[in-house]
Amino acid sequence: MSKVEFGVMLRQQKIDFGEIKEAAQLCDKLGYDSVWFYDHVLGQGIIGIDILEPWTLMSALSTVTERIKLGTMVLCNGFRHPPLLAKMAATLDYISSGRLEFALGAGWFEQEFTTYGYDYPDTVTRIEQLRESAQIIKSMWTEEESTFKGKHFNVNGAICNPKPLQKPFLPLTIGGSGEKYLLRVVAEHADVWNCPASGALEYDNKINALKNHCKDVGRNFENIRISQQTVCVLVNNESELEEKLEKGQRRYGFFGNVGELGIVGTPEQCIEKIKADVERGISKYTIFFSDVMKKETLELFANEVIPEFR
């Protein structure tokens, strides 16, 4: 079985930076492949609470970690002009010694757009903008000068030096599950597709749609890596499961039925679930642990589950 990569979604709202730093350093020490944040500015669930902006946060964490990669699942395309984002990503990859995970999405939280003064066009337009951004960003990472004239964005001889350290360019992850439009952009431009947890129970339909888009655009589906955003409810023994699953459902119920879509149970049960996922093509995870950033849970998963996939 090929190596499976495991990333951890860390908290960034209602929390002190010192706690995030300690959790990231622990994940680095334990052998996780990456730590992740979300790109929201108002908070999730409770609007207006304290929440740290992810790009600044990742930049700070890159200086206090050594090996682990840092990513945002996913960056909102509407928040940052694509050539500037290309430059920001190249810089962070450079200063972190090639440890940036670059993931991009079309954006969906209308209130964040409108309160911050960003335009919030319809879904198809936002995905058109995502397509153009992917083209501009990859061009700036690979060409001496980038010129692009599109429907939504233009650049004229834009320069991005230094280039990212990861070669030939930073792998581009695109997250989202819209079968008609979003997965078309994945087929055209993504190196990695991240299936959001809310789409996990329809995974087979999404994969079939992606394969069809790849066929239409002449892309080899096998060249796209599949990652899964998921919830994990990890217990030492089954007697703990009911209580922890109930708490996990309260925390992450907006994704759907956590017991059905997530990685749930003892280390042995979690291993079997992951093996089944691997058989379906998944080779990367971004995990929301039900007890976020709890040291004992991070250690249990790292010590009992991850070694099975190394």
C-alpha positions in Angstrom: 0.0 0.0 0.0 1.4 3.4 -1.0 1.9 6.1 1.7 -1.1 8.0 2.8 -0.7 11.5 4.0 -2.4 12.8 7.1 -3.1 16.4 7.8 -4.8 18.0 10.9 -7.2 20.9 10.9 -6.3 23.2 13.8 -8.4 25.7 15.6 -8.0 29.4 14.8 -11.0 31.0 16.5 -11.4 31.8 20.2 -7.9 30.6 20.9 -4.5 32.1 21.8 -1.7 31.8 19.3 0.5 30.1 21.8 -1.9 27.1 21.9 -2.0 26.9 18.1 1.8 27.0 18.0 2.1 24.2 20.5 -0.4 22.0 18.6 1.5 22.6 15.3 4.8 21.8 16.9 3.3 18.6 18.4 1.9 17.5 15.0 5.4 18.2 13.5 7.0 16.1 16.2 4.5 13.2 15.9 4.9 12.8 12.2 1.7 14.3 10.7 2.3 15.5 7.2 0.5 18.8 7.4 -1.6 21.2 9.5 -4.5 23.1 8.0 -6.7 26.1 8.6 -9.8 27.5 7.0 -10.1 30.8 5.1 -12.9 32.6 7.0 -12.8 36.1 8.4 -16.1 36.2 10.4 -16.0 32.9 12.1 -18.1 29.8 11.7 -21.2 29.2 13.7 -20.8 32.4 15.7 -20.3 35.5 13.6 -18.0 38.1 15.0 -15.9 36.0 17.4 -12.1 36.3 17.6 -10.7 34.5 14.6 -7.1 34.6 13.2 -6.5 35.2 9.4 -5.0 32.0 8.0 -2.2 33.3 5.7 -0.7 35.4 8.5 -1.0 32.5 10.8 0.7 30.0 8.5 3.5 32.5 7.9 4.1 32.7 11.7 4.0 29.0 12.1 6.5 28.4 9.3 9.1 30.0 11.5 8.5 27.7 14.6 8.1 24.4 12.9 10.6 22.3 11.0 9.2 19.6 8.8 5.4 19.8 8.6 3.6 21.4 5.7 1.1 24.2 6.2 -2.1 24.7 4.2 -5.5 26.3 4.1 -8.5 24.2 3.1 -9.3 26.1 1.1 -8.3 29.7 0.2 -11.2 31.8 -0.9 -10.4 32.9 -4.5 -12.4 36.1 -4.1 -10.4 37.4 -1.2 -7.0 37.9 -3.0 -6.1 39.1 -6.5 -4.6 36.0 -8.3 -1.2 37.5 -9.3 -0.7 38.8 -5.7 -1.7 35.4 -4.3 0.8 33.7 -6.6 3.5 36.0 -5.2 2.4 35.4 -1.7 2.4 31.6 -2.2 5.8 31.6 -3.8 7.2 33.7 -0.9 5.8 31.5 1.8 7.0 28.3 0.0 10.4 29.9 -0.2 10.7 31.0 3.4 9.3 27.7 4.7 11.8 25.6 2.7 9.1 24.2 0.4 6.4 23.5 3.0 3.3 25.2 1.6 0.2 23.2 0.7 -1.6 25.4 -1.8 -5.4 24.8 -1.9 -7.9 27.1 -3.6 -11.7 27.2 -3.9 -14.4 29.4 -5.3 -15.8 30.7 -2.0 -19.3 30.3 -0.7 -20.0 32.4 2.5 -21.8 35.4 1.0 -21.9 37.4 4.2 -18.1 37.4 4.4 -17.9 38.8 0.8 -20.5 41.5 1.4 -19.4 42.7 4.8 -15.8 43.0 3.6 -16.8 44.8 0.4 -16.0 42.0 -2.1 -18.3 41.3 -5.0 -20.3 38.1 -4.6 -21.3 37.0 -8.1 -23.3 33.9 -8.9 -21.8 30.4 -8.5 -20.9 29.9 -12.2 -19.1 33.3 -12.3 -17.1 32.5 -9.1 -16.0 29.2 -10.7 -15.0 31.0 -13.9 -12.9 33.3 -11.8 -11.4 30.3 -10.1 -10.4 28.8 -13.5 -8.7 32.0 -14.6 -6.9 32.3 -11.2 -5.5 28.8 -11.6 -4.2 29.7 -15.0 -2.6 33.0 -13.9 -1.1 31.5 -10.7 0.6 28.5 -12.5 1.8 30.8 -15.2 3.5 33.1 -12.7 5.1 30.2 -10.9 6.6 28.7 -14.1 7.2 31.6 -16.6 9.7 34.5 -16.4 6.8 36.8 -17.2 3.1 36.1 -17.2 0.6 37.7 -19.5 -3.1 36.7 -19.4 -6.2 38.4 -20.7 -9.4 36.8 -19.4 -13.0 37.7 -18.8 -12.4 38.5 -15.1 -8.6 39.0 -14.6 -5.7 40.4 -16.6 -2.0 40.5 -16.1 0.6 42.0 -18.4 4.2 40.9 -18.0 3.7 40.0 -14.3 6.9 38.7 -12.6 7.1 36.4 -9.7 10.6 35.9 -8.3 11.7 34.0 -6.4 9.7 31.0 -7.7 8.3 28.4 -5.3 10.9 25.9 -4.1 8.6 23.0 -4.9 9.2 22.0 -8.6 8.1 22.2 -11.3 5.6 24.3 -9.3 3.5 24.1 -6.2 0.9 21.4 -6.6 -2.5 23.0 -6.9 -5.3 21.6 -4.8 -8.8 22.6 -5.6 -11.6 21.9 -3.1 -15.3 21.6 -3.7 -17.8 19.1 -5.0 -20.0 20.8 -7.6 -20.2 18.1 -10.3 -21.0 20.3 -13.4 -18.7 23.3 -13.1 -16.3 22.9 -10.1 -15.0 19.4 -11.0 -14.5 20.6 -14.6 -12.0 23.1 -13.3 -10.4 20.3 -11.3 -10.0 18.2 -14.4 -8.5 21.1 -16.3 -6.1 22.6 -13.7 -5.8 20.7 -10.4 -3.0 18.4 -9.2 -5.1 17.4 -6.2 -8.8 17.3 -5.7 -10.1 17.7 -2.1 -13.5 16.2 -1.5 -15.2 18.2 1.3 -16.6 16.3 4.2 -20.1 17.4 3.2 -19.6 15.5 -0.1 -18.1 12.3 1.4 -21.3 10.2 1.2 -21.6 11.1 -2.6 -17.9 10.4 -3.2 -18.5 7.8 -5.9 -20.7 10.1 -7.9 -18.2 12.9 -7.6 -15.4 10.6 -8.8 -17.4 9.5 -11.8 -18.1 13.1 -12.7 -14.5 14.0 -12.4 -13.5 11.1 -14.6 -15.9 12.2 -17.2 -14.6 15.7 -17.2 -11.0 14.4 -17.5 -12.1 12.4 -20.5 -13.7 15.4 -22.1 -10.6 17.7 -21.6 -8.1 15.0 -22.5 -6.6 14.7 -19.0 -5.4 11.5 -17.4 -7.5 11.0 -14.3 -4.7 9.1 -12.7 -2.6 12.2 -12.6 -5.0 13.9 -10.1 -4.4 12.9 -6.5 -7.5 12.6 -4.3 -7.7 14.0 -0.8 -10.6 13.8 1.7 -11.7 16.3 4.2 -13.1 14.3 7.1 -14.1 14.2 10.7 -12.4 11.7 13.0 -13.9 10.5 16.3 -11.1 8.4 17.8 -11.6 6.4 21.0 -9.4 4.1 23.1 -12.2 1.5 23.4 -15.8 1.2 22.2 -17.3 2.1 25.6 -16.3 5.7 24.9 -17.7 5.8 21.4 -21.3 6.8 22.1 -20.4 9.9 24.1 -17.6 11.1 21.9 -19.7 10.5 18.7 -22.5 12.6 20.2 -20.1 15.4 20.9 -18.5 15.1 17.4 -22.0 15.3 15.9 -22.8 18.5 17.8 -19.5 20.1 16.7 -19.5 19.0 13.1 -23.1 18.2 12.3 -23.1 20.8 9.6 -21.2 18.3 7.5 -23.9 15.6 7.9 -24.0 12.3 9.7 -20.5 12.1 11.3 -20.9 8.4 12.1 -21.5 7.6 8.4 -19.1 10.1 6.7 -16.3 10.1 9.2 -13.4 8.0 10.5 -14.9 6.7 13.7 -14.0 4.2 16.4 -11.0 2.6 17.9 -7.6 2.8 16.2 -8.3 -0.6 14.6 -11.6 0.4 13.3 -10.2 3.7 12.0 -7.5 1.8 10.2 -10.1 -0.4 8.4 -12.1 2.7 7.4 -9.0 4.3 5.9 -8.0 1.1 4.1 -11.4 1.1 2.5 -11.0 4.7 1.5 -7.5 4.0 0.0 -9.1 1.3 -2.2 -11.4 4.0 -3.5 -8.5 6.2 -4.5 -8.0 8.5 -1.5 -4.4 9.1 -0.5 -4.5 12.3 1.5 -6.6 13.5 4.5 -7.4 16.7 6.2 -8.8 15.6 9.5 -11.1 17.5 11.9 -10.6 15.6 15.2 -13.8 15.7 17.2 -11.8 16.8 20.3 -9.8 19.5 18.4 -6.1 19.7 19.2 -6.3 17.4 22.3 -2.8 16.1 22.9 -3.8 12.6 23.8 -5.9 12.1 20.7 -3.2 13.5 18.4 -0.7 11.1 20.0 -3.1 8.1 19.8 -3.8 8.6 16.1 -0.1 9.2 15.3 1.1 6.2 17.3 -1.6 3.6 16.5 -3.1 4.6 13.1 -0.5 6.4 11.0 2.2 3.7 11.1 -0.1 1.3 9.3 0.2 3.5 6.2 3.9 4.2 6.1 
